[in-house]
């Protein structure tokens, strides 16, 4: 087989195996290569024999279904490996986040006994696991149903070799470790933000109550949902990377768009809500025994902090977008 035909075979095998569970892919790949070679060798020498064989083998999606064994199920084998991976990631991240959240709460409001600590933790973990399992399972069930519906409509059209996806370069492959680490970090941030007792804490100094909070508590409680929304958007991006496994134009555009939405929300939180405590510099001076007046340098820094953060966030988004566009549009990757 020539170079062009070799490429067609590799693309066909990739189109089949990418739809299979990870454990099946290597064996099926070897079997398909052997089968295609045998079918080509049993034909008269013809430059187009490979094309003919691949067309006879049919739509890679249908062939993948035969290898999987399509059955009636809530979550099919095409999604099952990813479903289990997501459950493991979310389970670990939820456990870590709840432990951190409860630890912060216990630090400010010590429980009466060890038994109450254990009971509180077990109850919270059970409720969180149940909710996470229900939402993840429902999401994957909808994905499975939608995939079957789309698959039926797509297969009404005539399949051709032009529909085969390109094989991605190694540099386009997204290691699972990257989005997994990001997801765990985001869950930890979510837990810390929502264990808001430490953000709303007041401190007793010489029989006086002083707020040592960088935020205005009432405003923070009001915009907490926006903080959570930006975290949810970031988690959505990481799950998309984890599912895709390959950097594509579609994924790049999705990432750029979602990050722009997150940037707009973040800019509003930082500069448009009045969340920053205007007396924070003075209160810090009182806490650290520097008198009733704020340090001039720190006061100036605190007053200019929102503007500084706005500039940093916009600059960071622009740089990251340029890097994403440059890296993605210089790769050869699958679009299917």
Secondary structure, 3 states (H helix, E strand, C coil): CCHHHHHHHHHHHHHHHCCCCHHHHHHHHHHHHHHHHHHHHCCCCCCCHHHHHHHHHCCHHHHHHHHHCCCCCCCCHHHHHHHHHHHHHHHHHHHHHHHHHHHHHHHHCCCCCHHHHHHHHHHHHHHHHHHHHHHHHHHHHHHHHHHHHHHHHHCCCCCCHHHCCCCCCHHHECCHHHHHHHHHHHHHHHHHHHCCCCCCCEEEECCEEEECCCECHHHHHHHHHHHHHHHHHHHHHHHHHHHHCECCHHHHHHHHHHHHHHHHHHHHHHHHCCCECCCHHHHHHHHCCCCCCCCHHHHHHHHHHHHHHHHHHHHHHHHHHHHHHHHHCCCCCCCC
